[in-house]
Amino acid sequence: MSQVFNNFSLKEFNTFNIEAIAKYFAAPQSIDELIFLLQEKEFLKVPKLIIGSGSNLLFTKDIEALVIHPEIKGIELIEENQEHVIVKVAAGEVWDNFVEWSVRKGYSGIENLSFIPGRVGAAPVQNIGAYGVELKDVLYKVDALSIEQLELTSFTNQECAFAYRNSIFKNKLRGKYIIAHVYFKLSKKHNFKLNYGNLKNELQKIGQINLQTVRDTVINIRRSKLPEPEELPNAGSFFKNPVISDETFKQLITEFPSLVYYPADNSMYKLAAGWLIDYCGLKGYRKDKVGVHKNQALVLINYGGASGKDILNLAEHVRKTVFNTFGIKLEFEVNVL
Ligand code: EPU
């Protein structure tokens, strides 16, 4: 049975590096340990919070719950044919270690998702995405443990109800399941997706296009724009890119011809929230211990010693400024607790 800690500091378990105390904390290393923990009488009525590496979380208060940090490990090839492989990956694996593994093995599908912080178990919850690829494009199924019934259930790709930075685990089933394993369908034939932003241009500078050079290029682009949490604590994009109707879009583009946008499903438009914030002059804005990153306005930074409320106040200030300028309400991508 995994050890349970009382009044445990979560400072090292969130990339904003915010101090928050968990009433209880445990890091089970297997499904059996996890089930054992959830069966403990002492914790039956205690709320549960599952965290991976806390790279998409903002703590604004102490956590009156049993915080579970799954440390279940393992990457296993479970099926193979001439074109595809199915790989089973445990929730506690570090996401980018898995990407590195797949690139080394010559399996394609997730190389554009290189260097995204976090654990494999958290990836389906918010359908991580970057450079024209989303997790939903390669996810085969998810095995998750129901916290109440302690039963393992499989969810197909469709049952996960994926959308932009969204899934059933963030909505209807929020707090009800713990993701145990994620299965990926990766390809042995390489079909690179290079149309996002400057990916193709940057790659052409290297010359060769293969899994490793795509991974290296994505890592270089990310490093140049996004601050490393070890140096400047942050949680990646704090806001989602807003999706708006055709009608709103037409009004906005007339008033703001340099608006950055992408066509989205159902004749909607997705706007670059970074551009909206930047336009309001907030890129590089700093207030005491918190600020908006100087290279990517979607990212908020803890310059040291900030509280979760300081970050939240900054986020509200950004949201209000963008609303007053464009009439658009930004949604948080980060989970605020
Ligand atoms: N832009 C600005 N100013 C800024 C930031 C962006 O003008 O401060 C403009 C850029 O010039 C570009 C456009 O906005 O024309 C889009 O910028 P970028 O390609 O950097 O992507 P993004 O829309 O800002 C999204 C994801 C990132 C992901 C990148 C690359 C969201 C909320 N964010 O950012 O994901 O890495 O695309 O695919 O969808 C994350 O989720 O934590 C994250 C970092």
Boltz pocket constraint, residues with backbone or C-beta under 6 A from the ligand:
constraints:
  - pocket:
      binder: B
      contacts: [[A, 129], [A, 130], [A, 131], [A, 132], [A, 196], [A, 197], [A, 225], [A, 226], [A, 235], [A, 236], [A, 237], [A, 238], [A, 239], [A, 240], [A, 241], [A, 260], [A, 271], [A, 272], [A, 273], [A, 274], [A, 275], [A, 278], [A, 283], [A, 293], [A, 295], [A, 296], [A, 297], [A, 298], [A, 333]]
      max_distance: 6.0
